[in-house]
Amino acid sequence: MGMTKKFLIAMLVGLLVSCAEEKKEAKESIPAISTSSEIEYPVTRKGDVVDEYFGSKIPDPYRWLEDDRSDETGEWIRAQNAVTFEYLNQIPYRTKLRDRLKKLWDYEKVSAPFKEGNFTYFYRNDGLQNQNVVYREKDGGESEIFLDPNTFSEDGTTSLATLAFSKDGSIAAYSISEGGSDWRKIIIVDAVTKQVLEDPLVDVKFSGISWQGNEGFFYSSYDKPEGSELSAKTDQHKLYFHRLGDEQKSDKLIYGGTEAEKHRYISGYVTEDDHYLMISGSITTSGNDLLIKDLTEPDSPLVTVLDHFDSDTYLIDNVGSKLYFLTNLDSPNRKIVTVDASEPTEENWQDFISETESVLSPITLGGFFFTEYMVDAISKIYQYDYDGNQIRELDLPGVGSVGPSGGKKTDTILYYSFTNYKTPSTIYAFDTKQSSTTIYRESGALFNPDEYESEQVFYESKDGTRIPMIITYKKGIELNGKNPTILYGYGGFDISLTPGFSIVRALWLEQNGIYAVANLRGGGEYGKKWHQAGILQKKQNVFDDFIAAAEYLINNKYTESGHLAIQGGSNGGLLVGAVMTQRPELFQVALPAVGVMDMLRYHTFTAGAGWSYDYGTSEQSKEMFEYILGYSPVHNIKKGVQYPATLVTTADHDDRVVPAHSFKFAAELQTKQTGDAPTLIRIETKAGHGAGTPVSKIIEQYADIYGFTLFNMGIKELD
């Protein structure tokens, strides 16, 4: 997730001359690729672990794979990868896909600029750099490198996670992720000289960096767990203040240290004027309480704004003591309210920008609010003043997604990106003083959107609910039911899938593939009600929505079951795992990535218990246990069933959705699969849940995924 706004796509034309010869050679030298029955899968030892839930005994034969530190698990990973790559190496056009994707990726990418102190900063990638580089300029002079994450490690697996500057821009703190882990280090440097000022802060997790003046910053973390740091449960988040020059062990605990203050997630953020500290605490991934502290008064108390978890509420901005909150309390599509900091509780809130039929996402810049509204997963932006008056709707270049960058009250230029599934991202600059928009930077991609079609359709799910889906493909494709198609979905955690260009998706489209994205219930496309329609004992709605999307594509001749793949990651991996076990005959290929596959035990790893708002847990009631068991992917693989060709992908340093989920799922599939479809698992090393993955690894991974997909659709050569 998130790659589409950091990396744009180019389509270069260097392969055209040699295509005919390559096709001829491919026809003459296609090797016989092993079927599932011919693949010698590693033997996965079965243990005798049995758990009891409300009188039901549930075997867990692969419990030993949860131990990420054991030699036996390490050997299993090596053996599985050996089998997987032996299979992938036989695909005749795997190298061609990799080389093509590498060429597509190889062009300059530059972010919108932002000012800190006397410098203007921006991110740049010259093409194939594993990590984006932070540059800066002063007074329009020559640009220089400020931070180059490519130097953090030899193989590019250490990435820059967060970069935050002190109020005057003279000091910077940045966090790094090693090998894709959510555990971070924070490094503090003099922003002018770039010299490191003190020892790094360590063992920081799920944390922002919020400065108070130039004195120091607030950050969050857990106590390091006993056992494996990659899988052991983390339960009590704590907010600290680090004063510059002090040792980390002296950092002041601000909140979260007592049983009464116990939260699974805590964040602290300081207002732009340094007046207030806001503290947000959550038990799950949905809903937060809220506290405020006056930083201008020594030893001021923490004052409660919200003492419950019935809403998602956070501070957008303040003008003196006037606070502006975004909330979905009694307003599922969100609204902005105002209140005075002296009496900040909800009974005193006043509507500022009221709820509408569309979902609201605001930012502030230059003394204005810019409100992005999502209409059928498509963006619109309006400008408001601080009196709540709508000034204008910004003219957007088309139908798609907008990524406004926000900024400080002193800024006068709003930068925003515009993209959709067929249009590379272009950065626009809106001048708040001149009320004019110009193109700041066009994409360097050589991809021509005029050659492609991206249409939004609506279809009915099993219960009659109207679901939107955007389908993208090359113009001129005959809808004959034979087109290679990937159906992608997520459907959870109030997350919206909005149209965005992807470098890897361009490769698929270029191969005459169709790419369909369904906006399932459980997401945030239509606000909180849409989210809640796909959680707990309504989770089956999400799977039904996805199945109905597949049936729509088949019934309308975009594709057929023999040319249809399903893809999703994280919660989307759960989606793929559940749907392929419920309707195995409907799909030819399944591509579950870093998925939540063992629904009975997900809450026992790292911060997994925080997902209970969406999922519930197997321990909370007999009814919930039975419901979860009914769709848990690992527990619904049956003997004698022909499952789709499956390539499970995960990573050894994923400490968000631990790889044991994928390990168990792959082991069960390999044991019970009937028929010739391969069931493989690709385990990336020195990588995590996805963020910060080096470009080189992404290119290799998607060449493998698309190669596996196309080959198992019966495609023997590429155009």
C-alpha positions in Angstrom: 0.0 0.0 0.0 1.1 3.6 -0.5 3.4 2.9 -3.4 1.3 4.6 -6.0 2.0 8.1 -4.6 5.7 7.6 -4.1 6.5 5.9 -7.4 5.0 6.8 -10.7 5.2 4.7 -13.9 6.9 5.1 -17.3 6.3 3.1 -20.4 9.4 2.9 -22.5 9.4 1.5 -26.1 12.8 -0.3 -26.3 11.4 -3.8 -26.6 9.5 -3.4 -29.8 12.3 -4.3 -32.2 13.1 -7.6 -30.7 9.6 -8.8 -29.9 9.2 -11.0 -33.0 12.4 -12.9 -32.4 11.7 -13.4 -28.7 8.3 -14.8 -29.5 9.8 -17.3 -32.0 12.4 -18.4 -29.5 9.8 -18.8 -26.8 7.7 -21.1 -29.0 10.7 -23.3 -29.7 11.9 -23.6 -26.1 9.0 -23.7 -23.8 9.9 -26.2 -21.0 7.4 -28.5 -19.5 6.5 -27.0 -16.1 5.8 -29.1 -13.2 2.1 -29.6 -12.1 1.2 -29.7 -8.5 1.1 -33.4 -8.4 4.7 -33.4 -9.8 6.1 -30.8 -7.4 8.0 -32.2 -4.4 6.8 -30.0 -1.7 8.8 -29.9 1.5 7.4 -32.2 4.2 5.7 -30.0 6.9 5.8 -31.8 10.2 2.4 -32.1 12.0 2.3 -31.5 15.7 -0.3 -32.6 18.1 -1.5 -29.2 19.5 -5.2 -29.0 20.0 -7.0 -25.9 21.4 -10.4 -25.9 22.9 -12.9 -23.1 22.3 -16.3 -23.3 24.1 -16.2 -27.1 24.1 -14.9 -27.5 20.5 -11.5 -29.0 20.0 -9.6 -27.4 17.1 -6.3 -29.0 16.0 -3.4 -26.7 15.2 -0.8 -29.1 13.7 1.5 -26.4 12.4 1.7 -24.4 15.6 5.5 -24.8 15.5 5.7 -22.6 12.5 4.8 -19.6 14.8 8.3 -19.8 16.3 10.1 -17.4 14.0 13.4 -17.9 15.9 13.6 -21.7 15.6 16.1 -23.5 13.3 13.3 -25.8 12.1 11.2 -22.8 10.9 14.2 -21.3 9.2 14.9 -24.6 7.4 11.2 -24.8 6.4 11.4 -21.3 4.9 14.6 -22.2 2.9 13.0 -25.4 1.6 9.8 -23.7 0.6 11.6 -20.9 -1.2 13.8 -23.5 -3.0 10.7 -25.3 -4.4 9.0 -22.0 -5.3 11.9 -20.5 -7.2 12.6 -23.8 -9.0 9.0 -23.6 -10.3 9.2 -19.9 -11.1 12.5 -20.3 -12.9 10.8 -22.6 -15.5 8.4 -19.8 -16.6 9.8 -18.8 -20.0 8.9 -15.1 -19.9 9.7 -14.4 -16.2 13.0 -12.7 -17.0 11.3 -10.7 -19.8 8.6 -9.4 -17.3 11.3 -8.5 -14.8 13.4 -6.6 -17.4 10.3 -4.8 -18.8 9.2 -3.7 -15.3 12.7 -2.5 -14.6 12.6 -0.3 -17.7 9.1 1.0 -16.9 10.4 2.0 -13.4 13.5 3.7 -14.6 12.6 7.4 -14.8 13.0 10.4 -12.4 10.3 10.8 -9.7 10.1 14.0 -7.6 7.6 14.9 -4.8 6.0 18.2 -4.0 8.3 20.5 -2.0 7.9 21.6 1.6 9.6 24.4 3.5 11.4 23.9 6.8 13.5 26.8 8.2 15.5 28.4 5.4 15.4 25.4 3.1 12.9 23.9 0.7 12.9 20.1 0.8 11.7 17.4 -1.6 12.0 13.7 -2.3 13.6 12.4 -5.5 14.4 9.1 -7.0 16.5 9.1 -10.2 14.8 5.9 -11.4 15.8 2.6 -9.9 17.2 3.7 -6.5 15.9 1.4 -3.8 14.8 4.2 -1.6 13.8 7.8 -2.2 16.4 10.5 -1.4 15.6 13.7 0.5 17.0 16.8 -1.3 17.0 20.5 -0.3 17.5 23.9 -1.8 18.1 27.4 -0.3 16.9 30.5 -2.0 16.6 28.9 -5.4 20.2 27.7 -5.3 21.6 24.3 -6.2 19.9 21.3 -4.7 21.9 19.0 -2.3 21.3 15.7 -0.7 20.0 16.0 2.9 19.3 12.3 3.6 20.1 9.3 1.4 18.4 6.2 2.8 20.2 4.1 0.1 23.3 4.6 2.2 21.7 3.2 5.4 22.4 -0.4 4.3 24.2 -2.1 1.5 21.2 -4.0 0.2 18.6 -1.1 0.5 16.5 -2.9 3.1 16.8 -0.1 5.7 14.3 2.6 4.9 13.4 6.1 6.0 10.0 6.0 7.8 9.3 9.4 9.3 11.0 12.8 9.0 10.1 15.7 11.3 11.6 19.1 11.8 11.7 21.3 14.9 9.6 24.4 14.8 12.3 26.6 13.3 13.6 23.9 11.1 17.1 23.9 12.7 16.9 20.3 13.9 15.5 17.1 12.3 14.5 13.8 13.7 13.9 10.8 11.5 13.0 7.2 12.1 14.4 4.2 10.1 13.0 0.7 9.6 15.5 -2.1 9.3 14.5 -5.1 7.2 10.9 -3.9 7.0 10.2 -4.2 10.8 7.7 -1.9 12.5 10.3 -1.4 15.3 12.2 1.8 14.5 15.2 3.8 15.5 15.0 7.6 15.8 18.1 9.6 14.7 18.5 13.3 15.5 20.6 15.6 13.4 21.5 19.3 13.1 19.4 20.2 10.0 21.9 22.8 8.8 25.2 20.8 9.2 23.5 17.3 8.9 25.6 16.2 11.9 24.2 13.6 14.3 23.6 15.2 17.6 23.2 12.3 20.0 22.7 8.5 20.3 19.7 7.1 18.4 16.4 6.3 20.3 15.7 2.6 19.9 12.8 0.2 20.2 10.2 2.7 19.0 7.0 1.4 17.4 3.8 2.8 15.8 5.0 6.3 16.5 5.0 9.7 15.0 7.5 12.4 15.9 5.9 15.7 17.1 8.1 18.5 18.1 7.6 21.0 20.9 9.5 24.1 19.7 13.2 23.2 19.5 13.3 21.6 22.9 12.4 18.0 22.0 9.6 15.8 20.7 6.9 13.4 21.7 7.0 9.8 20.5 5.3 6.5 21.3 6.4 2.9 22.0 5.9 -0.4 23.8 8.1 -2.1 26.3 10.1 -4.6 24.3 8.2 -7.9 24.6 9.5 -11.1 26.0 10.2 -13.6 23.3 10.4 -12.7 19.7 10.3 -9.0 18.9 8.8 -10.0 15.5 5.8 -11.9 16.8 5.3 -11.5 20.6 2.3 -9.6 21.8 2.6 -5.9 22.3 -0.3 -4.5 24.4 0.4 -1.3 26.3 1.5 1.7 24.2 3.1 4.7 26.0 3.7 8.3 25.1 7.1 9.8 25.9 8.8 13.2 25.7 12.4 13.3 24.6 14.3 16.4 25.5 17.3 17.1 23.3 20.6 16.1 24.9 19.1 13.7 27.4 19.6 9.9 27.3 16.6 7.9 26.2 16.3 6.2 29.6 15.6 9.7 31.0 12.7 10.4 28.6 9.6 11.5 30.5 6.6 9.2 30.4 3.7 11.4 29.6 0.8 9.0 29.3 0.0 5.3 29.2 2.1 4.0 32.0 -0.7 2.9 34.4 -3.5 0.3 34.2 -6.1 3.1 34.0 -4.2 4.7 31.1 -3.7 1.4 29.3 -4.3 1.6 25.5 -3.1 -0.5 22.6 -2.3 2.6 20.6 -1.4 6.1 21.8 -0.3 9.1 19.8 0.6 12.6 20.9 0.8 15.6 18.6 1.5 19.3 19.2 -0.4 22.2 17.5 1.5 24.4 15.0 1.6 27.3 17.5 3.0 25.0 20.3 0.0 25.9 22.5 -1.5 22.4 22.9 -0.6 18.8 23.1 -3.3 16.4 22.0 -3.2 12.8 23.2 -5.3 10.2 21.3 -5.7 6.7 22.7 -7.3 3.6 21.1 -8.0 0.0 22.1 -8.7 -1.1 18.6 -8.0 0.3 15.1 -11.4 2.1 15.2 -12.4 4.7 17.8 -10.3 6.9 20.2 -10.6 8.9 23.4 -8.9 12.3 23.5 -7.1 14.5 25.9 -5.6 18.0 25.7 -2.8 19.7 27.6 -2.0 23.4 27.6 1.8 23.6 27.0 2.0 27.3 27.8 1.2 26.6 31.4 3.8 24.7 33.6 2.4 21.5 35.1 -1.0 22.0 33.4 -3.3 19.0 33.8 -4.5 16.7 31.1 -8.1 17.7 30.3 -10.5 15.1 28.8 -12.2 16.0 25.5 -13.7 12.5 24.9 -13.8 9.7 27.5 -15.1 7.0 25.2 -14.2 5.2 21.9 -17.4 5.8 20.0 -15.8 8.0 17.3 -12.7 8.7 15.4 -11.9 12.3 16.4 -8.7 14.4 16.0 -7.7 18.0 16.1 -7.2 19.6 12.6 -6.1 23.1 13.8 -6.5 25.8 16.3 -6.7 29.6 16.3 -5.8 30.6 19.9 -8.1 28.6 22.2 -10.6 27.9 19.4 -10.2 24.2 18.4 -11.2 22.6 15.1 -12.0 18.8 15.3 -12.7 16.3 12.6 -15.1 13.7 13.9 -17.5 11.0 12.9 -19.4 11.1 16.2 -23.1 10.9 15.2 -21.9 11.7 11.7 -20.6 8.7 9.9 -19.4 10.7 6.9 -17.5 13.1 9.2 -17.8 16.8 9.9 -15.7 19.6 11.4 -16.7 21.0 14.7 -15.4 23.9 16.8 -15.1 24.3 20.6 -13.1 26.4 23.1 -10.2 24.7 24.8 -11.5 25.8 28.2 -14.6 23.6 27.8 -13.7 21.1 25.1 -16.1 18.3 25.8 -18.6 17.1 23.1 -21.7 18.9 24.6 -20.0 22.2 23.7 -19.2 21.4 20.1 -20.6 23.5 17.3 -20.8 22.4 13.7 -18.4 24.2 11.5 -18.6 22.2 8.3 -21.6 19.9 8.5 -21.8 16.3 7.4 -22.8 15.6 3.8 -23.6 12.5 1.8 -20.0 12.2 0.9 -17.0 11.3 3.1 -14.9 14.3 4.2 -11.1 14.4 4.5 -9.8 17.9 5.3 -6.3 19.6 5.4 -5.3 23.1 6.3 -2.9 25.5 4.6 -2.3 29.3 4.5 -5.3 30.1 6.7 -7.8 28.0 4.7 -9.4 24.6 5.0 -9.3 22.4 1.9 -11.9 19.6 2.1 -11.6 16.6 0.0 -14.9 14.7 -0.5 -15.1 11.2 -1.8 -18.0 10.5 -4.2 -18.2 6.9 -5.3 -14.4 6.6 -4.5 -13.6 9.7 -6.6 -12.3 13.0 -5.3 -13.6 16.6 -5.2 -11.9 19.5 -3.3 -13.5 22.6 -1.8 -11.8 25.6 -0.2 -13.2 27.2 3.0 -12.1 30.1 5.1 -11.9 29.9 8.9 -15.4 31.4 9.3 -16.8 28.3 7.5 -17.6 30.0 4.2 -17.1 28.0 1.1 -14.9 30.0 -1.3 -14.7 27.6 -4.3 -14.5 24.2 -5.7 -11.1 23.5 -7.2 -11.1 22.5 -10.8 -9.6 19.0 -11.2 -8.2 17.7 -14.4 -10.5 14.7 -14.5 -12.1 11.8 -12.6 -9.6 10.3 -10.1 -7.9 10.7 -6.8 -6.4 13.8 -5.3 -3.5 13.9 -2.8 -3.3 17.3 -1.2 -0.1 17.8 0.8 -1.3 20.4 3.4 1.1 22.8 5.0 1.7 25.6 7.5 -0.3 28.8 8.1 2.5 30.8 6.4 2.4 28.7 3.2 0.5 30.2 0.2 0.8 27.3 -2.3 -1.3 24.1 -2.0 0.4 21.2 -3.8 -1.8 18.3 -4.8 -1.3 15.3 -6.9 -3.9 13.9 -9.4 -4.1 10.4 -10.6 -6.3 7.5 -11.6 -5.8 3.9 -12.6 -4.6 4.9 -16.1 -3.1 8.3 -15.5 0.3 8.9 -14.0 0.4 11.3 -11.1 0.9 14.9 -11.9 1.6 17.5 -9.2 -0.5 20.8 -9.3 0.1 24.0 -7.5 -2.8 26.1 -6.3 -1.8 29.7 -5.3 -4.1 30.8 -2.5 -3.3 34.5 -3.1 -3.9 34.5 -6.9 -6.6 31.8 -6.8 -4.9 30.1 -9.8 -3.7 26.6 -10.5 -0.6 25.6 -12.5 1.1 22.3 -13.2 4.1 22.1 -10.8 5.5 18.9 -12.2 4.3 16.5 -14.8 5.0 12.8 -14.5 8.0 11.6 -16.4 6.2 8.5 -17.3 5.9 7.7 -21.0 2.6 5.9 -20.4 -0.2 7.2 -22.7 -3.5 7.1 -20.9 -5.4 7.7 -24.1 -4.5 4.1 -25.1 -6.4 2.7 -22.1 -9.9 2.7 -20.7 -10.9 3.0 -17.1 -14.6 2.7 -16.4 -16.6 2.7 -13.2 -19.5 0.2 -13.0 -21.9 -0.7 -10.3 -23.1 -4.3 -9.5 -25.3 -6.0 -7.0 -23.9 -8.1 -4.2 -25.7 -11.2 -2.9 -28.1 -9.1 -0.6 -28.8 -6.5 -3.3 -26.3 -3.9 -2.1 -24.9 -1.7 -4.9 -21.1 -2.0 -5.1 -18.8 0.2 -7.2 -15.9 -1.2 -9.2 -13.4 0.4 -11.5 -12.2 -1.7 -14.5 -9.1 -0.7 -16.5 -7.9 -2.2 -19.7 -6.2 -1.4 -23.1 -8.6 0.1 -25.6 -9.6 -2.3 -28.4 -9.6 -5.3 -26.2 -12.4 -7.7 -27.2 -14.7 -8.6 -24.4 -14.9 -12.2 -25.3 -14.5 -13.8 -21.9 -10.9 -14.7 -22.5 -8.9 -11.8 -21.1 -6.4 -12.3 -18.3 -7.9 -10.4 -15.4 -6.9 -9.5 -11.9 -9.6 -8.7 -9.4 -8.2 -6.7 -6.4 -9.9 -5.9 -3.1 -9.4 -5.0 0.5 -12.7 -4.5 2.4 -11.8 -3.5 5.9 -10.6 -1.1 8.6 -12.4 1.9 7.1 -9.7 2.0 4.3 -10.8 3.4 0.9 -9.4 2.1 -2.4 -9.3 5.2 -4.5 -8.1 5.4 -8.2 -4.3 5.6 -8.4 -1.6 4.8 -11.0 0.8 2.0 -10.2 4.0 1.1 -11.9 3.5 -2.6 -11.5 -0.1 -2.3 -12.7 1.1 -0.7 -15.9 3.0 -3.9 -16.7 -0.1 -5.9 -16.3 -2.2 -3.6 -18.5 0.6 -3.6 -21.1 0.2 -7.4 -21.4 -3.4 -7.0 -22.4 -4.5 -7.7 -18.9 -7.6 -6.3 -17.3 -7.3 -4.9 -13.8 -10.5 -4.5 -11.7 -10.8 -2.9 -8.2 -13.9 -3.5 -6.2 -14.9 -1.1 -3.4 -16.2 -3.6 -0.9 -18.1 -3.1 2.3 -15.7 -2.9 5.3 -13.9 -0.1 3.6 -14.3 3.6 4.0 -15.6 4.6 0.6 -19.1 5.5 1.9 -18.2 6.4 5.5 -18.6 4.6 8.8 -21.8 2.8 7.9 -20.1 1.2 4.9 -17.2 0.2 7.2 -19.6 -1.3 9.8 -21.5 -3.2 7.2 -18.4 -5.4 6.7 -17.2 -6.2 10.3 -17.7 -8.8 13.0 -20.7 -11.0 12.1 -21.2 -9.0 8.9 -17.7 -9.9 7.6 -19.3 -12.4 5.1 -20.7 -9.3 3.3 -17.2 -8.5 2.2 -16.6 -11.9 0.8 -20.0 -11.9 -0.9 -19.2 -8.5 -2.5 -15.9 -9.8 -3.9 -17.6 -13.0 -5.2 -20.3 -10.9 -6.9 -17.6 -8.7 -8.5 -16.0 -11.9 -10.0 -19.4 -13.0 -11.3 -20.0 -9.6 -12.8 -16.7 -9.7 -14.7 -17.6 -13.2 -16.0 -21.2 -12.5 -16.9 -20.3 -9.4 -18.8 -17.6 -11.2 -20.8 -14.6 -9.3 -19.4 -13.1 -12.7 -18.6 -13.9 -16.3 -17.5 -13.0 -18.3 -14.5 -10.1 -19.8 -16.4 -8.5 -16.4 -16.8 -9.5 -14.8 -13.5 -7.1 -14.1 -10.6 -7.9 -12.6 -7.3 -5.4 -10.5 -5.4 -5.2 -8.7 -2.0 -2.8 -8.0 0.8 -3.0 -7.9 4.6 -6.8 -7.8 5.3 -7.0 -8.2 1.5 -5.0 -11.4 1.9 -7.7 -12.7 4.3 -10.2 -11.7 1.7 -8.5 -13.8 -1.0 -8.0 -16.8 1.4 -11.6 -16.8 2.5 -13.1 -16.4 -1.0 -10.8 -19.0 -2.6 -11.9 -21.6 0.0 -15.6 -20.7 -0.3 -15.7 -20.6 -4.2 -12.6 -22.4 -5.4 -14.1 -23.1 -8.8 -14.6 -19.5 -9.6 -11.0 -18.5 -9.9 -7.9 -19.8 -11.8 -5.3 -18.1 -9.7 -5.2 -16.8 -6.1 -2.6 -14.3 -4.9 -2.9 -13.7 -1.1 -0.2 -11.4 0.2 0.8 -11.0 3.9 -2.7 -12.2 4.8 -4.5 -12.8 8.1 -5.1 -16.5 7.6 -5.5 -18.0 11.2 -8.5 -16.1 12.5 -8.6 -18.0 15.7 -5.2 -16.8 16.8 -4.5 -13.5 15.0 -5.0 -11.5 18.3 -2.2 -13.3 20.0 0.6 -11.8 17.9 2.2 -8.3 18.1 -0.6 -5.7 18.1 -3.1 -8.0 16.4 -5.6 -7.7 19.2 -6.2 -4.2 18.0 -8.0 -5.6 15.0 -10.9 -6.9 17.1 -13.2 -4.0 16.2 -13.3 -5.4 12.7 -12.9 -9.1 13.4 -14.0 -9.9 16.9 -12.0 -12.7 18.6 -12.4 -16.4 19.0 -12.3 -16.0 22.8 -15.1 -13.4 23.3 -18.1 -15.7 22.8 -19.2 -19.0 21.4 -21.2 -17.2 18.7 -18.2 -15.2 17.6 -15.9 -18.2 17.7 -18.2 -20.2 15.5 -18.7 -17.3 13.0 -14.9 -16.7 12.7 -14.2 -20.4 12.4 -16.7 -20.5 9.5 -14.5 -18.3 7.3 -11.0 -18.5 8.7 -8.9 -19.5 5.7 -6.6 -21.9 7.4 -9.5 -23.8 8.9 -11.6 -24.1 5.8 -9.2 -25.9 3.4 -10.7 -29.3 2.7 -9.3 -32.5 1.3 -10.5 -33.5 -2.1 -11.0 -29.9 -3.4 -9.4 -28.4 -6.4 -8.2 -25.0 -5.3 -6.9 -22.3 -7.7 -3.2 -22.1 -8.5 -2.0 -20.2 -5.5 1.1 -18.1 -4.8 1.2 -17.0 -1.2 3.6 -14.1 -0.6 4.9 -12.9 2.8 8.1 -11.7 4.4 10.3 -12.9 7.3 10.3 -9.5 9.0 6.6 -8.8 8.8 5.8 -8.0 12.5 2.3 -6.6 11.7 0.7 -9.7 10.1 3.2 -12.3 11.2 4.3 -14.7 8.4 3.1 -17.7 10.5 -0.4 -16.9 9.0 0.9 -17.5 5.5 3.1 -20.5 6.6 0.2 -22.4 8.0 -2.1 -21.6 5.1 0.5 -22.8 2.5 1.2 -26.0 4.5 -2.5 -26.8 4.7 -3.0 -26.1 1.0 0.0 -28.3 0.0 -1.3 -31.1 2.1 -5.0 -31.0 0.9 -4.9 -29.7 -2.6 -6.4 -31.9 -5.2 -5.6 -31.6 -8.9 -2.7 -30.1 -10.8 -2.7 -26.5 -9.7 0.5 -25.5 -7.8 0.3 -24.2 -4.3 3.5 -22.3 -3.5 4.7 -19.7 -1.0 7.3 -17.0 -1.7 8.9 -15.7 1.4 10.9 -12.5 1.0 13.9 -12.1 3.3 14.9 -8.9 5.1 11.5 -7.4 4.3 8.3 -6.7 6.3 4.6 -5.8 5.7 5.4 -3.7 2.6 6.4 -0.2 3.6 10.0 0.7 2.7 10.6 -2.4 0.5 13.5 -1.8 -1.8 12.6 -1.2 -5.5 14.8 -4.1 -6.6 12.8 -6.5 -4.4 9.4 -5.1 -5.6 10.5 -5.6 -9.3 11.5 -9.2 -8.7 8.4 -10.0 -6.7 5.9 -8.7 -9.3 7.7 -10.3 -12.2 7.2 -13.6 -10.2 3.6 -12.8 -9.4 2.6 -11.8 -12.9 4.6 -14.7 -14.4 2.9 -17.2 -12.2 -0.5 -15.7 -12.9 -0.2 -15.6 -16.7 1.4 -19.1 -16.9 -1.4 -20.7 -14.8 -3.9 -19.0 -17.1 -2.4 -21.0 -20.0 -0.5 -18.1 -21.6 2.7 -19.5 -23.1 4.2 -16.4 -24.6 3.9 -12.6 -24.4 3.1 -10.2 -27.1 
